[in-house]
């Protein structure tokens, strides 16, 4: 039993931790006798510890607290040296956290911008920066990444994830998780699963077949668990096939733990729990943010015999073991200053890599400063930096953020006069544009958690572009959006770039691309449609749903798969992105022309030449066309590999991409497993899903 002096010391430390003075983990320094033996195996340590807990202590560890002074915290048990679990959001950088663990941080470019880099190293760095800053502020549990597929671009959180393709999303997810956990924090992959819209997000029932779920919506979670070794997963709000995610036995027990071998723990999204007994019996380990169902009601269920106490024990063992293995149990992060300047520079580089050059007729870009005397900057995106989207992913920048117009003025220098027209007065904007050497129209589309949106630009932005383009043939449009928008004026302007939400370095990123300081290399991670009616989920039954039910009747034909199979011309296809260099692909070589269906593996080799222009980066994409079966329709092509290649002027880079057995597989609903069909497969290498440069074939027997 603690002596009185030790109790007083701990009470001080607890209050200090909640107030932000010290980390609660300092309790372990004063109470080493009450901590499990650190030399023991994590599972054995966790089991021994749980065996010494009272029922009340166990229940306290199954949920967060409603106490505003300890919000986003699962308060530990000082008697046993159990540390607090300090929770922060993080898909776009260090976001909302508990009292005493909050702070401004590096506002990274939006995750959709990261996806546009097609750069796994950048994704790893992105995760390391965000989690590193969270650790610098004493946090241990990092709610990121968001890996939900962009089924509908109207989703208010499209900006918060990685786009429409399961292969691309999976590759970025694995790297991001590795980056987070390299900092000694627990990555929390979310939102599991099929959380693809904000409309009715708390109650919508997703009706989806097993093949679609396995091939489109689960691969990123699977990769996070199997390859990324993610320590935790977050249960989503919605229902899947009639059952809420946080009590869904198919998702939590059958797939996550049994099929994928997940050993980490599962937390709930905030207020995503709807029951006590079903939730605790199907695999959820922590209710957030409070204990509405896994607090007093769980204690009553244990006492009545509805829930065996051993079930609660296993939940706690799972979480404690994970915390010990990650290291936050014995070596919690210590609060220290964030390396703001260093991280800002890295954030700028990532944002530049994610900018997509959509259109560049006549080679208007990059701009030549010597040819400019007067420039007019027009539109809502010119007034304020597009730091990010709204909701729980919001990051408060740690540095002073410069406005886009000021950033452009700094880059152009005193020799160029830059006028600002916010865009409300279209006649004035057109008049000034007509008098200027160049017009830059910066458009903005706001996205936020909690609601979906139309993909048409708001207000008079379309009319603004039309008027300015008529007034000045040298008009550049800069989009700052969280996803696709409709562009009825696209053919009327010579140059368009998609900058997404560039983060805190917006004012430096966009001018750097416009003036050629960096050669654009971004590629679209999502299809831009010409019309909303062209989208795969185009009926009310599909989206947003009827009577609380959204039917995923498009099946696996999501994104470019739908456009290709239906032969619909997109505005800009998946994978599209121009450069100031001219890249040419040649010399396709396949490692075999025949393979066995038992364990097919194919190496695809090709050359990419920088034919003209400056040094730059090309993202070469490898697509595979699987043979359709009577009950297994396939799209014309699916992304199965890519290579981000840096190529000097006039030089050639030889690329090699290996396709593993999974690339050739489809989910067989009869055998409940992955299966490879015999037949002829097309192999394509391209600069986008619609710009195929090389073609080959391989037969599987």
Residue pairs with C-beta under 8 A, 6 or more apart in sequence:
2 10
2 31
2 79
6 30
6 31
9 30
10 27
10 30
10 31
10 78
13 22
13 24
13 26
13 27
13 30
14 24
14 27
14 78
16 22
17 23
17 24
17 26
17 84
17 100
18 24
18 69
18 70
18 73
18 99
18 100
19 69
19 99
19 100
20 99
20 100
20 101
21 100
23 138
23 332
23 333
23 334
23 335
24 75
24 76
24 83
24 84
25 83
25 84
25 332
27 76
27 78
27 81
27 83
28 35
28 81
28 83
28 330
31 78
31 79
31 81
32 81
34 78
34 79
34 80
34 81
35 80
35 81
36 45
36 46
36 48
36 49
36 80
36 81
37 45
37 48
38 45
38 330
40 48
42 321
42 324
42 325
43 317
43 321
45 320
45 321
45 324
46 316
46 317
46 318
46 320
46 321
46 324
47 317
49 80
49 82
49 320
50 58
50 313
50 316
50 317
50 320
51 313
52 80
53 61
53 77
53 80
53 316
55 299
55 302
55 303
55 309
56 299
57 77
57 79
57 80
58 309
58 312
58 313
58 316
59 291
59 294
59 295
59 296
59 298
59 299
59 302
59 312
60 75
60 77
61 74
61 76
61 77
61 82
61 316
61 319
62 280
62 285
62 286
62 287
62 291
62 294
62 295
62 298
62 312
62 315
62 316
63 74
63 286
63 287
63 288
63 290
63 291
63 292
63 294
63 295
64 71
64 72
64 73
64 74
64 87
64 286
64 287
64 288
64 289
64 290
64 291
65 71
65 73
65 74
65 75
65 289
65 290
65 291
66 289
66 290
66 291
68 99
69 99
70 98
70 99
71 98
71 99
71 289
72 86
72 87
72 88
72 96
72 97
72 98
72 101
72 288
72 289
73 84
73 85
73 86
73 87
73 98
74 84
74 85
74 87
74 286
75 84
76 82
76 83
76 84
76 85
82 320
83 140
83 323
83 328
83 329
83 332
84 140
85 140
85 141
85 286
85 319
85 323
86 97
86 98
86 101
86 138
86 139
86 140
86 141
87 97
87 98
87 139
87 141
87 143
87 288
88 94
88 95
88 96
88 97
88 98
88 101
88 134
88 137
88 139
88 141
88 142
88 143
89 95
89 96
89 97
89 143
89 144
89 392
89 393
90 130
90 131
90 134
90 142
90 143
90 144
90 180
90 393
91 111
91 143
91 144
91 145
91 146
91 160
91 161
91 190
91 393
92 107
92 108
92 109
92 110
92 111
92 130
92 160
92 388
92 389
92 393
92 394
92 395
92 503
93 105
93 106
93 107
93 108
93 129
93 130
93 133
93 388
93 395
93 503
94 103
94 105
94 106
94 130
94 133
94 134
94 137
94 139
94 395
95 105
95 392
95 393
95 394
95 395
96 102
96 392
96 394
97 103
97 134
97 137
97 139
98 139
100 138
101 137
101 138
101 139
102 137
103 137
103 338
103 398
104 395
104 396
104 397
104 398
105 130
105 133
105 134
105 137
105 338
105 395
105 396
105 397
105 398
106 129
106 130
106 133
106 338
106 340
106 343
106 344
106 347
106 395
106 397
106 398
106 399
106 503
106 504
107 347
107 387
107 388
107 395
107 396
107 397
107 398
107 401
107 503
107 504
108 114
108 126
108 129
108 130
108 347
108 350
108 351
108 395
108 503
109 347
109 350
109 351
109 354
109 500
109 501
109 502
109 503
109 505
109 509
110 159
110 160
110 388
110 389
110 482
110 500
110 501
110 502
110 503
111 145
111 146
111 159
111 160
111 161
111 162
112 158
112 159
112 160
112 161
112 162
112 163
112 482
112 483
112 500
112 501
112 525
112 526
113 350
113 351
113 354
113 355
113 499
113 500
113 501
113 502
113 503
113 522
114 122
114 123
114 126
114 162
114 172
114 350
114 354
115 161
115 162
115 163
115 168
115 169
115 172
115 354
115 525
115 526
116 353
116 354
116 355
116 356
116 498
116 500
116 522
116 523
116 524
116 525
116 577
117 123
117 350
117 353
117 354
117 521
117 522
117 644
118 168
118 522
118 523
118 525
118 619
118 642
118 644
119 350
119 353
119 644
120 171
120 172
120 174
120 175
121 175
122 350
122 353
123 171
123 172
123 173
123 175
123 176
123 179
124 175
124 176
124 178
124 179
124 182
125 179
125 346
125 350
126 176
126 179
126 350
127 144
127 145
127 175
127 176
127 177
127 178
127 179
127 180
127 182
127 187
128 179
128 180
128 182
128 183
129 179
129 343
129 346
129 347
130 142
130 144
130 179
130 180
131 142
131 144
131 179
131 180
131 181
131 182
131 183
131 185
131 187
132 183
133 338
133 343
134 142
134 183
134 185
134 333
135 183
135 184
135 185
135 333
136 333
136 335
136 336
136 337
136 338
137 333
137 335
137 338
138 332
138 333
138 334
138 335
139 185
139 333
140 185
140 186
140 323
140 328
140 332
140 333
141 185
141 186
141 188
141 232
141 267
141 328
142 180
142 185
142 186
142 187
142 188
143 188
143 190
143 234
143 392
144 176
144 180
144 187
144 188
144 189
144 190
145 161
145 162
145 172
145 173
145 176
145 177
145 180
145 187
145 189
145 190
146 157
146 160
146 161
146 190
146 191
146 393
147 161
147 162
147 169
147 173
147 189
147 190
147 220
147 221
147 224
148 157
148 161
148 190
148 191
148 193
148 194
148 195
148 196
148 217
149 161
149 163
149 164
149 165
149 166
149 169
149 196
149 216
149 217
149 220
149 558
150 158
150 161
150 163
150 164
150 196
150 483
150 525
150 526
150 559
151 164
151 196
151 197
151 536
151 537
151 543
151 552
151 558
152 196
152 197
152 452
152 535
152 537
152 543
153 455
153 483
153 484
153 526
153 529
153 535
154 197
154 452
154 453
154 454
154 455
154 543
155 196
155 197
155 198
155 452
155 483
156 198
156 389
156 391
156 447
156 448
156 449
156 450
156 451
156 452
156 453
157 198
157 389
157 391
157 393
157 447
157 449
158 447
158 482
158 483
158 526
159 388
159 389
159 447
159 481
159 482
159 483
159 500
159 501
160 389
160 391
160 393
160 449
160 482
161 169
162 168
162 169
162 172
162 173
162 220
162 525
163 169
163 524
163 525
163 526
163 559
164 525
164 526
164 527
164 558
164 559
164 560
164 574
165 525
165 559
165 560
165 574
165 639
166 215
166 216
166 217
166 219
166 220
167 219
167 638
167 639
167 640
167 641
168 525
168 639
168 642
169 219
169 220
169 525
170 219
170 220
170 222
170 223
170 224
171 223
171 642
173 189
173 220
173 223
173 224
173 228
174 223
174 224
174 227
174 228
175 228
176 187
176 228
177 187
177 189
177 224
177 228
177 229
177 230
178 228
178 229
180 187
181 187
181 228
181 229
181 230
181 231
181 326
184 326
184 327
184 328
184 331
184 333
185 326
185 328
185 333
186 231
186 232
186 264
186 322
186 323
186 326
186 328
187 224
187 228
187 230
187 231
187 232
188 230
188 231
188 232
188 233
188 234
188 267
189 220
189 221
189 224
189 225
189 228
189 230
189 232
189 233
189 234
190 233
190 234
190 236
190 269
191 234
191 235
191 236
191 237
191 245
191 269
192 221
192 233
192 234
192 235
192 236
192 245
192 251
192 256
192 266
193 213
193 217
193 218
193 221
193 236
193 240
193 245
193 251
194 206
194 208
194 213
194 217
194 236
194 238
194 240
194 245
194 552
195 201
195 236
195 237
195 238
195 245
196 206
196 217
197 204
197 452
197 543
197 544
197 550
198 449
198 450
198 451
198 452
199 451
199 452
199 543
199 544
199 545
200 544
200 545
200 548
201 237
201 238
202 237
202 238
202 271
202 272
203 237
203 238
203 239
203 548
204 238
204 239
204 544
204 545
204 548
204 549
204 550
205 238
205 239
205 240
205 241
205 242
205 545
205 548
205 549
205 550
206 238
206 239
206 240
206 241
206 550
206 552
207 241
207 549
207 550
207 551
207 552
208 217
208 240
208 241
208 552
209 552
209 555
209 669
210 667
210 669
210 672
211 555
211 556
211 632
211 666
211 667
211 668
211 669
212 552
212 555
212 556
213 240
214 667
215 556
215 666
215 667
216 556
216 558
218 255
221 233
221 256
222 260
224 230
224 233
225 233
225 256
225 260
225 261
225 262
225 264
226 260
226 261
230 264
231 264
231 265
231 322
231 325
231 326
232 264
232 265
232 266
232 267
232 322
233 256
233 262
233 264
233 266
233 267
234 266
234 267
234 268
234 269
235 245
235 246
235 248
235 251
235 252
235 266
235 267
235 268
235 269
235 272
235 273
235 284
236 245
236 246
236 269
236 272
237 244
237 245
237 269
237 271
237 272
238 244
238 245
239 245
239 248
240 248
240 250
240 251
241 250
243 249
243 250
244 272
244 274
244 275
245 251
245 252
245 272
246 252
246 268
246 269
246 272
246 273
246 274
246 279
246 284
247 273
247 274
247 275
247 278
247 279
247 282
247 284
248 282
249 282
249 283
252 266
252 282
252 283
252 284
253 282
253 283
256 262
256 266
256 283
257 283
263 318
263 321
263 322
264 318
264 322
265 285
265 286
265 315
265 318
265 319
265 322
266 283
266 284
266 285
266 286
267 284
267 285
267 286
267 287
267 288
268 284
268 286
268 287
268 288
269 288
270 288
270 289
270 392
271 289
271 292
273 279
273 284
273 287
273 292
273 293
273 294
274 293
275 293
276 293
276 294
276 297
276 298
276 301
276 307
277 301
277 306
277 307
279 287
279 293
279 294
280 294
280 298
280 301
280 307
280 311
280 312
280 315
281 307
281 311
284 294
284 315
285 315
285 316
285 318
285 319
286 294
286 315
286 319
287 293
287 294
287 295
291 298
298 307
298 312
301 307
302 308
302 309
302 312
320 329
323 329
324 330
338 398
340 398
340 399
341 399
344 399
344 504
344 505
347 503
347 504
347 505
348 505
348 508
348 509
351 499
351 502
351 503
351 505
351 506
351 509
352 509
352 512
352 513
352 518
353 521
353 522
353 617
354 500
354 502
354 522
355 497
355 498
355 499
355 500
355 502
355 509
355 510
355 513
355 520
355 522
356 497
356 498
356 520
356 522
356 523
356 524
356 576
356 577
357 365
357 495
357 496
357 497
357 513
357 520
357 522
357 577
357 578
357 579
357 580
358 479
358 490
358 496
358 497
358 498
358 528
358 572
358 576
358 577
358 578
359 490
359 493
359 494
359 495
359 496
359 578
360 494
360 495
360 578
361 494
361 495
362 494
364 474
364 476
364 494
364 495
365 476
365 495
365 497
365 513
365 514
365 516
365 580
366 513
366 514
366 515
366 516
366 580
367 438
367 476
367 514
367 515
367 516
369 412
369 413
369 415
369 416
369 515
371 437
372 412
372 416
372 437
372 438
373 415
373 416
373 417
373 437
374 416
374 417
374 419
374 435
374 436
374 437
374 438
375 408
375 412
375 416
375 417
375 418
375 419
375 436
375 437
375 438
375 439
375 440
376 418
376 419
376 420
376 421
376 429
376 432
376 433
376 435
376 436
376 438
376 439
376 440
377 404
377 405
377 408
377 418
377 419
377 420
377 421
377 440
377 442
378 420
378 421
378 422
378 423
378 429
378 432
378 433
378 439
378 440
378 441
378 442
378 464
378 468
379 421
379 422
379 423
379 441
379 442
379 443
379 444
379 461
379 464
380 422
380 423
380 442
380 443
380 444
380 459
380 461
381 404
381 442
381 443
381 444
381 478
381 479
381 480
382 404
382 405
382 420
382 422
382 423
382 440
382 442
383 403
383 404
383 405
383 420
383 422
384 403
384 404
385 401
385 402
385 403
385 404
385 502
385 504
385 506
385 507
386 444
386 480
386 499
386 500
386 501
386 502
386 506
387 395
387 397
387 401
387 501
387 503
387 504
387 506
388 394
388 395
388 501
388 503
389 446
389 447
389 448
389 449
389 482
389 501
390 446
390 447
390 448
390 449
390 450
391 448
391 449
391 450
392 449
393 449
395 503
397 503
397 504
398 504
399 504
401 504
401 506
401 507
402 410
402 506
402 507
402 508
403 507
404 442
404 506
404 507
404 510
405 418
405 420
406 507
407 506
407 507
407 508
407 510
407 511
408 418
408 440
408 507
408 510
408 511
409 418
410 507
410 511
411 508
411 511
411 512
411 515
411 517
412 418
412 511
412 515
419 432
419 436
421 428
421 429
421 432
423 429
423 441
423 460
423 461
423 464
424 460
426 460
426 463
426 464
426 467
427 467
429 464
429 467
429 468
430 467
430 468
430 470
430 471
431 471
433 439
433 467
433 468
433 471
433 472
433 475
434 471
434 472
436 472
437 474
438 472
438 474
438 475
438 476
439 468
439 471
439 472
439 474
439 475
439 476
440 475
440 476
440 477
440 478
440 514
441 464
441 465
441 468
441 475
441 476
441 477
441 478
441 493
442 478
442 480
442 510
443 457
443 461
443 464
443 465
443 477
443 478
443 479
443 480
443 481
443 485
444 461
444 480
444 481
445 453
445 457
445 458
445 479
445 480
445 481
445 482
445 483
445 485
446 453
446 458
446 482
447 453
447 481
447 482
447 483
452 544
454 532
455 483
455 484
455 485
455 486
455 529
455 532
456 462
456 485
456 486
456 532
457 485
457 486
462 488
462 489
465 475
465 477
465 489
465 492
465 493
466 489
466 492
468 475
469 475
469 489
469 492
469 493
470 492
473 494
474 494
475 493
475 494
475 495
476 493
476 494
476 495
476 496
476 497
476 514
477 493
477 495
477 496
477 497
478 496
478 497
478 499
478 510
478 514
479 485
479 496
479 497
479 498
479 499
479 500
480 499
480 500
480 501
480 502
480 506
481 498
481 500
481 501
482 500
482 501
483 526
484 526
484 527
484 528
484 529
485 528
486 529
486 530
486 531
486 532
486 571
487 496
487 528
487 571
490 496
490 571
497 510
497 513
497 514
497 520
498 522
498 524
499 506
499 509
499 510
499 513
502 509
502 510
503 509
511 517
512 518
513 520
516 580
516 614
519 579
519 580
519 581
519 613
519 614
519 615
519 616
519 617
520 577
520 578
520 579
520 580
521 577
521 579
521 616
521 617
521 618
521 619
521 644
522 577
523 575
523 576
523 577
523 619
523 621
523 688
524 572
524 573
524 574
524 575
524 576
524 577
524 688
525 574
526 559
526 574
527 559
527 560
527 563
527 570
527 572
527 573
527 574
528 570
528 571
528 572
528 573
529 535
529 563
529 568
529 570
529 571
530 569
530 570
530 571
532 538
534 563
534 568
534 570
535 562
536 542
536 554
536 557
536 558
536 559
536 561
536 562
537 543
537 552
537 554
540 546
541 549
541 550
541 551
541 553
542 550
542 551
542 552
542 553
542 554
543 550
544 550
545 551
554 562
555 633
556 633
556 634
556 635
557 565
557 566
557 633
557 635
559 574
560 570
560 573
560 574
560 575
560 635
560 637
560 689
561 635
561 638
562 568
562 635
563 569
563 570
563 573
564 635
564 636
564 637
564 689
564 690
565 633
565 635
565 636
570 690
573 688
573 689
573 690
573 691
574 639
574 688
574 689
575 619
575 621
575 639
575 686
575 687
575 688
575 689
575 690
575 691
576 687
576 688
576 689
576 690
576 691
577 619
577 687
577 688
579 613
579 616
579 617
579 618
580 613
580 614
580 616
581 610
581 611
581 612
581 613
581 614
581 615
581 616
581 618
581 647
581 649
582 610
582 611
582 612
582 613
583 608
583 609
583 610
583 611
583 616
583 618
583 647
583 687
584 608
584 609
584 611
584 693
585 606
585 607
585 608
585 609
585 620
585 685
585 686
585 687
585 693
585 694
586 606
586 607
586 608
586 609
586 694
587 605
587 606
587 607
588 604
588 605
588 606
588 683
588 685
588 694
588 695
588 696
589 604
589 605
589 606
590 602
590 603
590 604
590 605
590 683
590 696
590 698
591 602
591 603
591 604
591 605
592 602
592 698
593 697
593 698
593 699
594 698
594 699
594 700
594 701
595 601
595 602
595 664
595 698
595 699
595 700
595 701
596 700
596 701
597 664
597 676
597 677
597 678
597 700
597 701
598 676
599 661
600 659
600 661
600 664
600 676
600 700
601 658
601 659
601 660
601 661
602 658
602 659
602 663
602 664
602 683
602 698
603 656
603 657
603 658
603 659
604 622
604 641
604 656
604 657
604 658
604 659
604 683
604 685
604 696
605 654
605 655
605 656
605 657
606 620
606 654
606 655
606 685
606 694
607 652
607 653
607 654
607 655
608 618
608 620
608 645
608 647
608 652
608 653
608 655
609 647
609 651
609 652
610 616
610 618
610 647
610 648
610 649
610 650
610 651
610 652
611 650
612 649
613 649
614 649
615 646
615 647
615 648
615 649
616 646
616 647
617 644
617 645
617 646
617 647
618 644
618 645
618 647
618 687
619 642
619 643
619 644
619 645
619 687
620 642
620 643
620 645
620 655
620 657
620 685
620 686
620 687
621 639
621 641
621 642
621 685
621 686
621 687
621 688
621 689
622 639
622 640
622 641
622 642
622 643
622 657
622 659
622 683
622 684
622 685
623 637
623 638
623 639
623 640
623 682
623 683
623 684
623 685
623 686
623 689
623 692
624 637
624 638
624 640
624 659
624 663
624 664
624 681
624 682
624 683
624 684
625 634
625 635
625 636
625 637
625 638
625 681
625 682
625 683
625 684
626 634
626 638
626 664
626 666
626 677
626 681
627 634
627 677
627 678
627 679
627 680
627 681
628 634
629 677
632 666
632 668
632 677
634 666
637 682
637 684
637 689
639 689
640 659
640 663
641 657
641 658
641 659
641 663
642 657
643 655
643 656
643 657
645 653
645 655
646 653
647 653
661 674
661 676
662 674
664 676
664 681
664 700
665 674
665 675
665 676
666 674
666 675
666 676
666 677
667 673
667 674
667 675
668 674
668 675
676 700
677 700
678 700
678 701
679 699
679 700
680 697
680 698
680 699
680 700
681 697
681 698
681 699
681 700
682 695
682 696
682 697
683 695
683 696
683 697
683 698
684 692
684 694
684 695
684 696
685 692
685 693
685 694
685 695
686 692
686 693
686 694
687 693
